[in-house]
Amino acid sequence: MIRALLFLLLVALAACSPSRQIAVSATDAQERAGTIARLATHIGSVSTQPDVVAEAATIVLEAQKIEHAAASIHEALPGVEDQTPWWASLLGWGFAAVIVVAVVVLLWQTGIGQALRAAVGLIPRAARTEAALAAATLDPAQTENVREWISAKRAADPLFDVAFRAQQEKRT
């Protein structure tokens, strides 16, 4: 059911523009009026009854009026501007937003988002502070040691603190 509704919605959105439909209909009316005029002219020329000849002449005149009206439509058509309904524009923007969110989620879940953040230099302050302390613990010229790094890590990350306490309890 939902698939059918989505299909109908896509067909409605992909349908040709109203100005194109007007042009096609005007051309069709003009061609049919020409056919009617030719048939009425033929009937008038082969008929021997005066009423039929008079009616055929009237039909030809009416068909010519229809042809003229269709030609007028074609002349006015370049000034017609198609307008998108507000709900169709909103729907388009909604689909675009969904696609953008899906791409962001996909990038983040695959880890590519974090790699892009690192490449651009958008590293959080806590990570930079922790990295500086870890680098200082490896530098023999610095006074920081592993204990200070662990205490800073425990203070910055509550989950790490809980996991660290659990590991310490296992050891005692």
C-alpha positions as CSV (number, residue, x, y, z in Angstrom):
1,M,0.0,0.0,0.0
2,I,2.7,2.4,1.0
3,R,4.8,1.5,-2.1
4,A,1.8,2.2,-4.3
5,L,1.3,5.7,-2.7
6,L,5.0,6.5,-3.0
7,F,4.9,5.4,-6.7
8,L,1.8,7.6,-7.3
9,L,3.5,10.5,-5.6
10,L,6.7,10.1,-7.7
11,V,4.6,9.9,-10.9
12,A,2.7,13.1,-9.9
13,L,5.9,14.9,-9.2
14,A,7.5,13.7,-12.4
15,A,4.5,14.6,-14.6
16,C,5.1,17.1,-17.4
17,S,4.6,20.7,-16.7
18,P,1.2,22.4,-17.0
19,S,2.5,24.7,-19.8
20,R,3.6,21.6,-21.8
21,Q,0.2,20.0,-21.3
22,I,-1.5,23.2,-22.5
23,A,0.7,23.2,-25.6
24,V,0.0,19.6,-26.4
25,S,-3.7,20.0,-25.9
26,A,-3.8,23.2,-28.1
27,T,-1.9,21.4,-30.8
28,D,-4.3,18.4,-30.7
29,A,-7.3,20.7,-30.8
30,Q,-5.8,22.6,-33.8
31,E,-5.1,19.4,-35.7
32,R,-8.6,18.0,-35.0
33,A,-10.2,21.3,-36.1
34,G,-8.3,21.1,-39.3
35,T,-9.5,17.5,-39.9
36,I,-13.1,18.6,-39.2
37,A,-12.8,21.5,-41.6
38,R,-11.5,19.2,-44.4
39,L,-14.2,16.7,-43.8
40,A,-16.9,19.4,-43.7
41,T,-15.5,20.9,-47.0
42,H,-15.6,17.4,-48.6
43,I,-19.2,16.8,-47.4
44,G,-20.2,20.2,-48.7
45,S,-18.6,19.6,-52.1
46,V,-20.2,16.2,-52.6
47,S,-23.6,16.9,-51.2
48,T,-26.5,18.0,-53.4
49,Q,-28.8,19.0,-50.5
50,P,-28.7,22.8,-49.8
51,D,-29.2,22.3,-46.0
52,V,-26.2,20.0,-45.8
53,V,-24.0,22.3,-47.8
54,A,-25.0,25.2,-45.6
55,E,-24.3,23.2,-42.4
56,A,-21.0,22.1,-43.8
57,A,-20.0,25.7,-44.5
58,T,-21.0,26.6,-40.9
59,I,-18.9,23.6,-39.6
60,V,-15.9,24.9,-41.6
61,L,-16.2,28.4,-40.1
62,E,-16.5,27.0,-36.6
63,A,-13.5,24.7,-37.2
64,Q,-11.5,27.8,-38.4
65,K,-12.4,29.6,-35.2
66,I,-11.2,26.7,-33.2
67,E,-7.9,26.7,-35.2
68,H,-7.5,30.4,-34.6
69,A,-8.2,30.0,-30.9
70,A,-5.6,27.2,-30.6
71,A,-3.1,29.5,-32.5
72,S,-3.8,32.2,-30.0
73,I,-3.0,29.8,-27.2
74,H,0.3,29.0,-28.8
75,E,1.1,32.7,-29.1
76,A,0.3,33.4,-25.4
77,L,2.0,30.2,-24.1
78,P,5.6,31.6,-23.9
79,G,4.3,34.1,-21.3
80,V,3.0,31.3,-19.1
81,E,5.2,30.4,-16.1
82,D,4.9,27.0,-14.4
83,Q,4.6,27.3,-10.6
84,T,5.6,24.6,-8.2
85,P,3.1,24.1,-5.3
86,W,4.3,24.9,-1.8
87,W,4.0,21.3,-0.7
88,A,6.1,20.0,-3.6
89,S,8.9,22.4,-2.7
90,L,8.6,21.5,0.9
91,L,8.7,17.8,0.0
92,G,11.8,18.3,-2.1
93,W,13.6,20.1,0.7
94,G,12.5,17.4,3.1
95,F,14.0,14.7,0.8
96,A,17.2,16.7,0.5
97,A,17.5,17.0,4.3
98,V,16.9,13.3,4.8
99,I,19.6,12.5,2.3
100,V,22.1,14.9,4.0
101,V,21.4,13.4,7.4
102,A,21.7,9.8,6.0
103,V,25.1,10.7,4.4
104,V,26.4,12.3,7.7
105,V,25.2,9.2,9.7
106,L,26.8,6.9,7.2
107,L,30.1,8.8,7.3
108,W,30.1,8.9,11.0
109,Q,29.2,5.2,11.5
110,T,31.9,4.1,9.1
111,G,34.6,6.2,10.8
112,I,35.2,8.3,7.8
113,G,33.7,11.3,9.6
114,Q,36.2,11.2,12.4
115,A,39.0,10.8,9.8
116,L,37.7,13.9,8.0
117,R,37.6,15.8,11.3
118,A,41.1,14.8,12.0
119,A,42.2,15.8,8.5
120,V,40.6,19.2,8.8
121,G,42.0,19.7,12.3
122,L,38.7,19.7,14.2
123,I,40.1,17.8,17.2
124,P,38.3,18.3,20.5
125,R,40.1,20.2,23.3
126,A,40.0,17.3,25.7
127,A,41.6,15.0,23.1
128,R,44.4,17.6,22.5
129,T,45.0,18.1,26.2
130,E,45.2,14.3,26.7
131,A,47.5,13.9,23.8
132,A,49.8,16.6,25.1
133,L,49.9,14.9,28.5
134,A,50.6,11.5,27.0
135,A,53.4,13.0,24.9
136,A,54.8,14.6,28.0
137,T,54.8,11.3,29.8
138,L,57.0,9.8,27.1
139,D,59.4,12.7,27.1
140,P,62.2,12.0,29.6
141,A,62.9,15.8,30.0
142,Q,59.3,16.3,31.4
143,T,58.3,15.6,34.9
144,E,54.9,14.1,34.1
145,N,54.6,10.3,34.5
146,V,52.1,7.7,33.7
147,R,50.3,8.1,37.0
148,E,49.6,11.8,36.2
149,W,48.3,10.8,32.7
150,I,46.0,8.1,34.2
151,S,44.6,10.6,36.8
152,A,44.0,13.2,34.1
153,K,42.3,10.5,31.9
154,R,40.1,9.4,34.8
155,A,39.1,13.0,35.5
156,A,38.3,13.7,31.9
157,D,36.4,10.5,31.0
158,P,33.9,9.1,33.6
159,L,33.5,5.8,31.7
160,F,37.3,5.3,31.7
161,D,37.2,6.0,35.5
162,V,34.6,3.3,36.1
163,A,36.5,0.8,33.9
164,F,39.7,1.7,35.7
165,R,38.2,1.1,39.1
166,A,36.7,-2.2,38.0
167,Q,40.2,-3.3,36.8
168,Q,41.8,-2.3,40.1
169,E,39.2,-4.2,42.1
170,K,39.9,-7.3,40.0
171,R,43.6,-7.0,40.9
172,T,43.0,-6.8,44.6
